[in-house]
């Protein structure tokens, strides 16, 4: 009875925090997703890039 996937809905900052501190995802794996984005792509709400895939 294993878990294949988990779906959690939360704000962008919460997802980054959850990936790093709860799921123990390495920071380099999180921030490599930002590589290649232009400065304008970093904007606030709404987030253009989901960054929600943890596993």
C-alpha positions as CSV (number, residue, x, y, z in Angstrom):
1,X,0.0,0.0,0.0
2,X,2.5,2.6,-1.2
3,X,1.8,6.2,-2.2
4,X,2.3,7.0,-5.9
5,X,1.7,10.8,-5.6
6,X,0.6,13.6,-3.3
7,X,-1.1,16.7,-4.4
8,X,-1.0,19.8,-2.2
9,X,-2.4,23.2,-3.1
10,X,-0.7,26.2,-1.6
11,X,0.7,29.7,-2.4
12,X,4.0,29.9,-4.3
13,X,6.1,30.8,-1.2
14,X,4.5,27.9,0.7
15,X,5.4,25.5,-2.0
16,X,9.1,26.5,-2.0
17,X,9.2,26.2,1.8
18,X,7.4,22.8,1.8
19,X,9.7,21.4,-0.9
20,X,12.8,22.5,1.0
21,X,11.8,21.8,4.6
22,X,9.1,19.1,4.6
23,X,10.0,17.1,1.5
24,X,13.7,17.7,2.0
25,X,14.3,18.5,-1.6
26,X,17.8,19.9,-2.2
27,X,17.9,23.7,-2.7
28,X,19.9,23.3,-5.9
29,X,17.1,21.2,-7.4
30,X,14.5,23.8,-6.5
31,X,16.4,26.9,-7.7
32,X,17.7,25.3,-10.9
33,X,14.1,25.6,-12.1
34,X,14.6,29.4,-12.1
35,X,17.6,29.2,-14.4
36,X,16.9,30.8,-17.8
37,X,13.9,32.9,-16.6
38,X,14.0,36.6,-17.4
39,X,13.8,39.0,-14.5
40,X,10.2,39.9,-15.5
41,X,9.2,36.2,-15.2
42,X,9.9,36.3,-11.4
43,X,6.9,38.7,-10.8
44,X,4.5,38.4,-7.9
45,X,1.0,37.0,-8.1
46,X,-0.1,35.2,-10.2
47,X,2.9,33.0,-10.6
48,X,3.5,32.1,-14.2
49,X,5.6,29.0,-13.4
50,X,4.0,26.5,-11.0
51,X,7.2,24.9,-9.5
52,X,4.9,22.4,-7.9
53,X,6.4,19.1,-9.0
54,X,8.3,17.8,-5.9
55,X,8.8,14.1,-6.6
